[in-house]
Amino acid sequence: MDAVDPTHPVPEGATLLRNEPVQARSTARLASLLDAAAAVVDEIGYERLTTALVAERAGASIGTVYRYFPDRIVVLQGLSARFLRDRIERTQQTLVDPARLTWQDAIDGVFDDLIDAFRTIPGFRSLRFGDVLDLKPDPAGRSGSAMYAGVVAAALSGRFGLTDDHDLAVRTTVVIDIIDALFSRAFSVNATEDDRYVDEARAICHSYLAGFYGEAANS
């Protein structure tokens, strides 16, 4: 199955940076710039983000921003890469929780993790995993959502016994895309979700997967 190995490091999106941080101070400065970008995106959306706004919010010079990011698109790519990495790490922990006994429990855990991200992480509900950016795909040919879905698929097969094949990869990606689309609508106004869309997304995804894997599957 063409899925992300849950033990494999997630791409950082660092290949487009002007200077990759090699010291703790540089790493902290880069994190501060991404925090500033996230705050700006949270307030006005990713479309209006500029490097000048990032510099102003971070209390840094524009030269400092350009030291790491050649343009606003690379800022957004770096931010979406961080969102992807952090969500994968969080969801990996969720999927190994012994309290989750079935694949349905696992999918509910994915819902909980993504709801938390939409509610609490500045900029996430606008940018998510970066797939909204009109850019060329990942060199491996996978979207951010597909990479995240690969981690979910690996757990569904490895822990819950769903057949490890291309169909599972595709179906899990469909589920994540459904969640992304309906959550984007649910959180379109602010960080307080419209439960109607969240509930519909959950029902659709459970029903869709149950059509292939049955109503119950034990760990």
ZIGI-V943130 format. One record per run of one state. SS is the DSSP state (2 for helix, 1 for strand, 0 for the rest). FROM is the first residue (numbers start at 1). LEN is the number of residues. If there is no record, write none. Layout:
SS;FROM;LEN  SS;FROM;LEN
//
This chain:
0;1;13  2;14;3  0;17;7  2;24;21  0;45;1  2;46;3  0;49;2  2;51;8  0;59;3  2;62;7  0;69;3  2;72;24  0;96;6  1;102;1  2;103;18  0;121;3  2;124;4  0;128;16  2;144;15  0;159;7  2;166;21  0;187;8  2;195;19  0;214;4  1;218;1  0;219;1
//
